């Protein structure tokens, strides 16, 4: 019994020693495997970073390739059209005309910012309203209502039988023709049938597309001086034809009467100086007043117009009437009354017929 008890005590005393060896062995194993685990973790982390870098490079290369394709690829095509529903405030001396119209674009991209970059080249004022951007199937539809004041260089050479070609020039100021080009929607583009301008006929509306080159680098030091940019331009154009028959007689009746009064002096005795010469002098002032009144309704023009031609002819004939009156008075004082009356009679018919023929010729040429 005593030996059994002694054996148990020895066994119990060995338990702490066994635990010590177990713990010591665990500590040695942990110290041995920890560097290996750290190395494994570091390798995994490094592989993950390398994989991420490779994916980033692939994405950047793909983006660069896409960018190159967009830059070097074909330009975007935009279908453009317009419907003019109002023309008003035609300012002939000021070279201006107001227009209201709806403008629309059809394209396959929604990132072109067409309404934001809209520019009317020959406009002095531009107001936009009722902007709309919608997707219709695979097409993006943009529309806007525009009120604008257009600058025009009126051609008054044949006034009042003139015809004016009105142009509304539209561009996108942000994209040149390597990035975007217009095509005309001629089928839907029109002028409303109720559009009316007093004294004018509206004819031949259409839309044309061309390229306009700006021969400058705009002072940009990064652009060579000889490297120009061209932009696709859509031009709405139509013809205004003046209804000038009634206006012609209204404007020129005073001029024709002044010449007729001057011709009537041939039936006055040359010795009656006041009526014989006074009427012709009054006719000159009437013709000058007529020219001044008509010119005030027209823009400044350096070319010779129908108005100038008719007034110049009238001035010449009134002067000739005064000249013949002086000659007739001279022969009357010399006692050659028969020759003086004959000169007056022939001068009246000769001047009247040639003046009328010249007026008809130049008017017919203008028409």
TAJOLIN-V865783 format. One record per run of one state. SS is the DSSP state (alpha for helix, beta for strand, coil for the rest). FROM is the first residue (numbers start at 1). TO is the last residue. Records with the same first field share a line. If there is no record, write none. Layout:
SS=FROM-TO ; FROM-TO
This chain:
coil=1-1 ; 73-75 ; 92-95 ; 108-117 ; 121-122 ; 137-138 ; 152-162 ; 173-179 ; 185-189 ; 192-199 ; 215-228 ; 243-244 ; 268-272 ; 296-305 ; 334-336 ; 367-367
alpha=2-72 ; 245-267 ; 273-295 ; 306-333 ; 337-366
beta=76-91 ; 96-107 ; 118-120 ; 123-136 ; 139-151 ; 163-172 ; 180-184 ; 190-191 ; 200-214 ; 229-242
